[in-house]
Amino acid sequence: MMRRRRSGFTLIELLVVIAIIAIL
């Protein structure tokens, strides 16, 4: 599901990135 990114990431993307960083 690719949507136009307005400014920064979406809340879901932020949660995913934070989760990955937390695992690392």
MMTF fields as JSON, N, C-alpha, C and O atoms, coordinates in Angstrom:
{
  "mmtfVersion": "1.0.0",
  "mmtfProducer": "UNKNOWN",
  "numBonds": 95,
  "numAtoms": 96,
  "numGroups": 24,
  "numChains": 1,
  "numModels": 1,
  "chainsPerModel": [1],
  "groupsPerChain": [24],
  "chainIdList": ["A"],
  "bondAtomList": [4, 2, 8, 6, 12, 10, 16, 14, 20, 18, 24, 22, 28, 26, 32, 30, 36, 34, 40, 38, 44, 42, 48, 46, 52, 50, 56, 54, 60, 58, 64, 62, 68, 66, 72, 70, 76, 74, 80, 78, 84, 82, 88, 86, 92, 90],
  "bondOrderList": [1, 1, 1, 1, 1, 1, 1, 1, 1, 1, 1, 1, 1, 1, 1, 1, 1, 1, 1, 1, 1, 1, 1],
  "groupList": [{"groupName": "MET", "atomNameList": ["N", "CA", "C", "O"], "elementList": ["N", "C", "C", "O"], "formalChargeList": [0, 0, 0, 0], "bondAtomList": [1, 0, 2, 1, 3, 2], "bondOrderList": [1, 1, 2], "singleLetterCode": "M", "chemCompType": "L-PEPTIDE LINKING"}, {"groupName": "ARG", "atomNameList": ["N", "CA", "C", "O"], "elementList": ["N", "C", "C", "O"], "formalChargeList": [0, 0, 0, 0], "bondAtomList": [1, 0, 2, 1, 3, 2], "bondOrderList": [1, 1, 2], "singleLetterCode": "R", "chemCompType": "L-PEPTIDE LINKING"}, {"groupName": "SER", "atomNameList": ["N", "CA", "C", "O"], "elementList": ["N", "C", "C", "O"], "formalChargeList": [0, 0, 0, 0], "bondAtomList": [1, 0, 2, 1, 3, 2], "bondOrderList": [1, 1, 2], "singleLetterCode": "S", "chemCompType": "L-PEPTIDE LINKING"}, {"groupName": "GLY", "atomNameList": ["N", "CA", "C", "O"], "elementList": ["N", "C", "C", "O"], "formalChargeList": [0, 0, 0, 0], "bondAtomList": [1, 0, 2, 1, 3, 2], "bondOrderList": [1, 1, 2], "singleLetterCode": "G", "chemCompType": "PEPTIDE LINKING"}, {"groupName": "PHE", "atomNameList": ["N", "CA", "C", "O"], "elementList": ["N", "C", "C", "O"], "formalChargeList": [0, 0, 0, 0], "bondAtomList": [1, 0, 2, 1, 3, 2], "bondOrderList": [1, 1, 2], "singleLetterCode": "F", "chemCompType": "L-PEPTIDE LINKING"}, {"groupName": "THR", "atomNameList": ["N", "CA", "C", "O"], "elementList": ["N", "C", "C", "O"], "formalChargeList": [0, 0, 0, 0], "bondAtomList": [1, 0, 2, 1, 3, 2], "bondOrderList": [1, 1, 2], "singleLetterCode": "T", "chemCompType": "L-PEPTIDE LINKING"}, {"groupName": "LEU", "atomNameList": ["N", "CA", "C", "O"], "elementList": ["N", "C", "C", "O"], "formalChargeList": [0, 0, 0, 0], "bondAtomList": [1, 0, 2, 1, 3, 2], "bondOrderList": [1, 1, 2], "singleLetterCode": "L", "chemCompType": "L-PEPTIDE LINKING"}, {"groupName": "ILE", "atomNameList": ["N", "CA", "C", "O"], "elementList": ["N", "C", "C", "O"], "formalChargeList": [0, 0, 0, 0], "bondAtomList": [1, 0, 2, 1, 3, 2], "bondOrderList": [1, 1, 2], "singleLetterCode": "I", "chemCompType": "L-PEPTIDE LINKING"}, {"groupName": "GLU", "atomNameList": ["N", "CA", "C", "O"], "elementList": ["N", "C", "C", "O"], "formalChargeList": [0, 0, 0, 0], "bondAtomList": [1, 0, 2, 1, 3, 2], "bondOrderList": [1, 1, 2], "singleLetterCode": "E", "chemCompType": "L-PEPTIDE LINKING"}, {"groupName": "VAL", "atomNameList": ["N", "CA", "C", "O"], "elementList": ["N", "C", "C", "O"], "formalChargeList": [0, 0, 0, 0], "bondAtomList": [1, 0, 2, 1, 3, 2], "bondOrderList": [1, 1, 2], "singleLetterCode": "V", "chemCompType": "L-PEPTIDE LINKING"}, {"groupName": "ALA", "atomNameList": ["N", "CA", "C", "O"], "elementList": ["N", "C", "C", "O"], "formalChargeList": [0, 0, 0, 0], "bondAtomList": [1, 0, 2, 1, 3, 2], "bondOrderList": [1, 1, 2], "singleLetterCode": "A", "chemCompType": "L-PEPTIDE LINKING"}],
  "groupTypeList": [0, 0, 1, 1, 1, 1, 2, 3, 4, 5, 6, 7, 8, 6, 6, 9, 9, 7, 10, 7, 7, 10, 7, 6],
  "groupIdList": [1, 2, 3, 4, 5, 6, 7, 8, 9, 10, 11, 12, 13, 14, 15, 16, 17, 18, 19, 20, 21, 22, 23, 24],
  "secStructList": [7, 7, 7, 7, 7, 7, 1, 1, 7, 7, 2, 2, 2, 2, 2, 2, 2, 2, 2, 2, 2, 2, 2, 7],
  "xCoordList": [0.842, 0.0, 0.876, 1.34, 1.094, 1.958, 1.107, 0.36, 1.227, 0.462, 1.416, 2.6, 0.887, 1.733, 2.094, 1.221, 3.38, 3.827, 3.855, 4.571, 3.079, 3.029, 4.253, 5.114, 4.326, 5.481, 5.898, 5.167, 7.082, 7.549, 6.881, 6.414, 6.842, 6.242, 4.876, 4.508, 4.14, 2.833, 3.03, 4.114, 1.999, 2.114, 2.5, 3.312, 1.918, 2.234, 3.698, 4.364, 4.199, 5.605, 6.517, 7.538, 6.145, 6.96, 6.999, 8.054, 5.838, 5.784, 6.657, 7.343, 6.637, 7.449, 8.929, 9.694, 9.334, 10.744, 11.179, 12.254, 10.356, 10.683, 10.798, 11.686, 9.908, 9.944, 11.238, 11.87, 11.64, 12.878, 14.079, 14.96, 14.118, 15.229, 15.257, 16.326, 14.076, 14.003, 14.563, 15.248, 14.268, 14.766, 16.279, 16.976, 16.775, 18.22, 18.899, 20.122],
  "yCoordList": [-1.201, 0.0, 1.249, 1.697, 1.801, 2.977, 4.23, 4.367, 5.128, 6.372, 7.553, 7.422, 8.718, 9.911, 10.4, 10.657, 10.521, 10.988, 12.507, 13.123, 13.11, 14.577, 15.131, 15.755, 14.905, 15.421, 14.382, 14.106, 13.804, 12.785, 11.452, 11.195, 10.598, 9.279, 9.231, 10.124, 8.192, 8.019, 7.384, 6.887, 7.398, 6.835, 5.366, 4.895, 4.64, 3.214, 3.018, 2.149, 3.817, 3.695, 4.012, 3.353, 5.034, 5.396, 4.241, 3.922, 3.606, 2.484, 1.341, 0.694, 1.091, 0.008, 0.299, -0.578, 1.527, 1.906, 1.795, 1.27, 2.286, 2.217, 0.768, 0.424, -0.083, -1.505, -2.143, -2.901, -1.843, -2.403, -1.933, -2.729, -0.645, -0.105, -0.751, -1.044, -0.971, -1.579, -2.999, -3.428, -3.73, -5.105, -5.101, -5.954, -4.142, -4.063, -3.62, -3.489],
  "zCoordList": [0.0, 0.0, 0.0, 1.049, -1.183, -1.278, -1.439, -2.408, -0.489, -0.563, -0.613, -0.302, -1.008, -1.091, 0.305, 1.134, 0.548, 1.869, 1.877, 1.088, 2.766, 2.814, 3.534, 2.915, 4.823, 5.582, 6.603, 7.554, 6.403, 7.332, 7.051, 5.942, 8.085, 7.919, 8.578, 9.341, 8.28, 8.916, 10.287, 10.593, 11.099, 12.451, 12.382, 13.179, 11.427, 11.304, 10.951, 11.515, 10.025, 9.629, 10.796, 10.991, 11.583, 12.746, 13.731, 14.28, 13.959, 14.901, 14.405, 15.196, 13.109, 12.549, 12.725, 13.126, 12.428, 12.569, 14.019, 14.308, 14.928, 16.356, 16.797, 17.577, 16.305, 16.674, 16.186, 16.921, 14.949, 14.401, 15.207, 15.533, 15.53, 16.318, 17.697, 18.233, 18.265, 19.602, 19.562, 20.49, 18.476, 18.343, 18.178, 18.729, 17.421, 17.206, 18.488, 18.525]
}
